[in-house]
Amino acid sequence: MNGPVAYLVTTLGCLIGVAGVVVAVVAVRKGRKAARPAAPADPFRDTDSDALRGDPRSLKPGDIVEIRRVSYAVRGSVHLNEGGWGWAEHLLDTVEGDKRWLSVEEDPDLELVLWTAEPAATITPGASTLDFAGRRYASEESGQARFTATGSTGLDPSGTLRYHDYRSQGGERLSFEAYGQAGWEVARGEQLHRADVMVYPQAGPEAS
């Protein structure tokens, strides 16, 4: 092998070696970037109830949820986020066609509320107190969140939600929600005990 050819071969070998090192370094950096630390676990989370009764935080379309001995199918799910704070609302349906919503939120304890729509209601939010169906409700919180919807909810796949929540002295809830440019929808809510809810996850494309 003459001098110029030997020099060329040596140079190419060095370049290939350097390229290999660069690729390896980039791969390591990407791997480190993708490896995010796990979210801190709640030391007081009731893992026994989750194991025995299913985890409402993991509800998804197609699952079955039993609430006070009434079985519902999860028709669709709406996941909401406001400034990094998230919660979920699930559209439930019985075989008789009775539709309800179940909201799932950790604040910081798990809070489950079963909602019944009030389509005939004519009241609107904004006042500090509201009288409805024989109860007086006080304004609790209001805001705007982003949402993503899966399954059959009747909503766009994503968008914005305006809400205004009220609570009575007895703990009953009154909620106003407006998706996108739609008008206010009114619902009454009843907080559930953890023991009221049993989750039966169903196998499917979204099952983990």
C-alpha atoms as one frame of an Amber mdcrd trajectory, in Angstrom:
protein
   0.000   0.000   0.000   1.527   3.332  -1.071   1.797   6.389   1.152  -1.217
   8.456  -0.043  -3.557   5.466   0.052  -2.378   4.484   3.547  -2.897   8.055
   4.722  -6.424   8.114   3.273  -7.360   4.800   4.933  -5.997   5.977   8.285
  -7.934   9.254   8.058 -11.198   7.501   7.214 -10.717   5.139  10.146 -10.253
   8.062  12.531 -13.376   9.816  11.201 -15.476   6.671  11.599 -14.228   6.241
  15.154 -15.042   9.854  16.059 -18.505   9.517  14.499 -19.142   6.411  16.597
 -18.215   8.233  19.780 -20.501  11.169  18.893 -23.444   8.841  18.183 -22.895
   7.055  21.488 -22.761  10.337  23.432 -25.942  11.628  21.753 -27.723   8.348
  22.509 -26.746   8.535  26.169 -27.903  12.147  26.419 -31.251  11.333  24.794
 -31.689   8.406  27.132 -31.047  10.585  30.156 -33.436  13.251  28.892 -36.196
  10.691  28.378 -35.695   9.128  31.806 -37.863  11.391  33.952 -38.126  10.885
  37.695 -41.356   9.267  38.844 -43.974  11.509  40.489 -43.820  11.384  44.277
 -46.248   8.847  45.730 -48.825   9.902  48.306 -47.756   8.137  51.542 -51.387
   8.190  52.738 -52.943   6.815  49.549 -55.421   4.023  50.276 -53.729   1.324
  48.215 -55.763  -1.411  49.926 -59.011   0.051  48.573 -57.439   0.436  45.132
 -56.447  -3.239  45.143 -59.833  -4.479  46.385 -62.207  -2.062  44.652 -60.238
  -0.885  41.607 -58.674   2.528  41.071 -61.076   5.299  39.945 -58.059   7.359
  38.840 -57.518   4.836  36.030 -61.075   4.819  34.644 -61.329   4.847  30.845
 -64.008   4.345  28.180 -65.233   0.756  28.158 -64.726   0.129  31.867 -67.589
  -0.829  34.162 -68.101   1.049  37.412 -70.572   0.060  40.112 -71.898   2.856
  42.318 -74.142   1.866  45.215 -75.039  -1.417  43.489 -75.920   0.243  40.183
 -73.683  -0.757  37.261 -72.619   1.855  34.718 -70.544   1.629  31.562 -67.992
   4.384  31.022 -69.051   5.848  27.654 -66.404   8.561  27.515 -63.832  10.433
  29.580 -62.810  14.083  29.789 -59.417  14.959  31.251 -58.978  18.563  32.345
 -55.970  20.660  33.251 -55.796  24.129  34.746 -52.348  25.532  35.475 -50.877
  22.073  36.009 -53.785  20.905  38.184 -55.706  18.011  36.650 -58.925  16.088
  37.199 -61.228  13.824  35.188 -64.931  13.531  34.438 -66.437  10.304  33.107
 -69.762   9.918  31.294 -71.606   6.912  32.734 -74.544   5.059  31.238 -76.786
   2.258  32.511 -78.490  -0.373  30.364 -81.706   1.635  30.839 -80.015   4.741
  29.413 -79.639   6.648  32.686 -76.673   8.953  32.104 -74.614  10.459  34.923
 -71.152  11.991  35.278 -68.512  10.907  37.774 -65.753  13.376  38.612 -62.445
  12.102  40.005 -60.058  14.521  41.673 -57.252  14.456  44.246 -57.273  17.604
  46.381 -55.068  16.125  47.911 -57.350  13.262  49.034 -59.346  11.339  46.464
 -62.704  13.029  45.856 -65.503  11.294  43.931 -68.685  13.154  42.994 -71.682
  11.739  41.127 -73.415  14.387  39.010 -76.987  14.594  37.724 -77.708  17.017
  34.880 -80.414  19.643  35.346 -81.293  20.559  31.741 -84.407  22.539  32.766
 -82.497  24.841  35.136 -82.592  28.526  34.177 -80.157  29.909  36.757 -76.714
  31.222  35.778 -73.502  31.485  37.825 -71.787  34.573  39.126 -73.575  35.506
  42.352 -71.947  34.702  45.688 -74.973  32.549  46.651 -77.660  30.772  44.624
 -80.945  29.149  45.629 -81.843  25.994  43.713 -84.217  23.087  44.394 -84.802
  24.157  47.990 -81.120  24.597  48.894 -78.820  27.587  49.137 -75.392  27.195
  47.554 -72.322  29.373  48.129 -69.730  30.063  45.441 -66.676  27.868  45.908
 -64.412  28.283  42.866 -64.424  29.199  39.191 -61.978  29.237  36.312 -61.096
  27.951  32.868 -59.359  24.694  31.960 -58.131  22.853  28.880 -59.674  19.473
  28.146 -59.135  16.379  26.038 -61.990  13.957  25.433 -61.934  10.240  24.569
 -64.755   7.838  23.836 -68.351   9.026  23.352 -68.825  12.340  25.149 -70.436
  14.496  22.472 -67.506  16.921  22.795 -64.675  17.925  20.491 -61.439  15.952
  21.029 -59.951  18.989  22.781 -60.835  22.533  23.746 -61.554  24.809  26.698
 -63.996  24.631  29.576 -65.336  27.420  31.772 -66.704  26.345  35.144 -68.208
  27.743  38.328 -68.766  25.476  41.347 -71.053  26.016  44.329 -71.523  24.047
  47.557 -74.313  23.940  50.145 -73.858  23.710  53.911 -74.795  20.037  53.731
 -72.030  19.340  51.192 -74.229  19.081  48.104 -72.684  20.490  44.923 -73.994
  22.669  42.135 -71.851  22.982  39.026 -71.955  25.162  35.917 -69.864  24.147
  32.904 -69.555  25.669  29.428 -67.501  23.875  26.782 -66.053  26.114  24.091
 -68.617  28.707  23.030 -71.604  26.693  24.296 -73.906  27.930  27.035 -73.884
  26.915  30.675 -74.847  23.354  31.639 -76.092  22.847  35.194 -75.641  19.727
  37.335 -76.193  18.753  40.952 -73.508  16.681  42.625 -73.331  14.254  45.527
 -69.984  13.350  47.065 -69.402   9.607  47.277 -67.534   7.548  49.834 -64.675
   5.453  48.500 -66.609   2.312  49.477 -69.527   3.395  47.233 -67.480   2.812
  44.085 -66.249  -0.442  42.554 -64.243  -0.383  39.308 -64.085  -3.278  36.855
 -61.410  -2.498  34.230 -62.109  -4.005  30.818 -59.442  -5.278  28.436 -59.050
  -3.160  25.303 -56.710  -0.987  23.250 -56.340   1.547  26.057 -55.870  -0.972
  28.844 -52.491  -0.761  30.508
